[in-house]
Amino acid sequence: MKGKPKKLLLGGLVLMEVVSAVLAWRDLGWRTDDQVRGNKKTWRVFIVLNPGNSFAYWIFGRVRSPLT
């Protein structure tokens, strides 16, 4: 029983990373080149290499539009 909570935690983290990666790909598809820092293809490769890299996209990859 000792390993079950660890497996649940690991499963939850993996699920969170996969969902974040899918949402990052979706967001990249919707954004124009001007709304993304760097090349969109580079971000896609970066996210595929490690789904955890999608968090870097959410923090650094998107250009925020000024509030109007």
C-alpha positions as CSV (number, residue, x, y, z in Angstrom):
1,M,0.0,0.0,0.0
2,K,3.0,2.3,0.5
3,G,3.6,2.7,-3.3
4,K,0.0,3.4,-4.3
5,P,-0.1,7.1,-3.2
6,K,3.2,7.7,-5.1
7,K,1.7,6.1,-8.2
8,L,-1.3,8.3,-8.0
9,L,0.8,11.4,-7.6
10,L,3.0,10.4,-10.5
11,G,-0.1,9.7,-12.6
12,G,-1.6,13.1,-11.8
13,L,1.7,14.9,-12.7
14,V,1.9,13.1,-16.0
15,L,-1.7,13.9,-16.8
16,M,-1.1,17.5,-15.9
17,E,2.0,17.7,-18.2
18,V,0.2,16.0,-21.1
19,V,-2.9,18.3,-20.8
20,S,-0.6,21.4,-20.6
21,A,1.3,20.2,-23.7
22,V,-1.9,19.7,-25.7
23,L,-3.2,23.1,-24.7
24,A,0.1,24.8,-25.6
25,W,-0.1,23.2,-29.1
26,R,-3.6,24.4,-29.4
27,D,-2.7,27.9,-28.3
28,L,0.3,27.9,-30.8
29,G,-2.1,27.1,-33.6
30,W,-4.4,30.0,-32.8
31,R,-1.8,32.6,-32.3
32,T,-0.2,34.6,-35.1
33,D,3.6,34.7,-35.5
34,D,3.6,38.2,-33.9
35,Q,2.0,36.9,-30.7
36,V,4.7,34.3,-30.1
37,R,8.3,34.9,-28.9
38,G,10.5,33.0,-31.3
39,N,9.5,30.5,-34.1
40,K,6.3,28.6,-33.6
41,K,7.9,25.4,-35.1
42,T,10.7,25.7,-32.5
43,W,8.2,25.9,-29.7
44,R,6.4,22.8,-31.0
45,V,9.6,20.8,-31.1
46,F,10.6,22.1,-27.7
47,I,7.2,20.9,-26.3
48,V,7.4,17.5,-27.9
49,L,10.9,16.8,-26.6
50,N,9.5,17.1,-23.0
51,P,5.9,17.9,-22.3
52,G,7.0,19.8,-19.2
53,N,8.5,22.3,-21.5
54,S,5.0,23.5,-22.2
55,F,5.2,25.4,-18.9
56,A,8.1,27.4,-20.4
57,Y,6.0,28.2,-23.4
58,W,3.2,29.5,-21.1
59,I,5.6,31.7,-19.1
60,F,8.1,32.9,-21.8
61,G,6.7,32.0,-25.3
62,R,3.6,34.1,-25.5
63,V,3.5,37.8,-26.1
64,R,0.9,39.5,-24.0
65,S,-1.2,42.1,-25.7
66,P,-1.6,45.4,-23.9
67,L,-5.0,46.0,-22.3
68,T,-7.2,48.3,-24.3
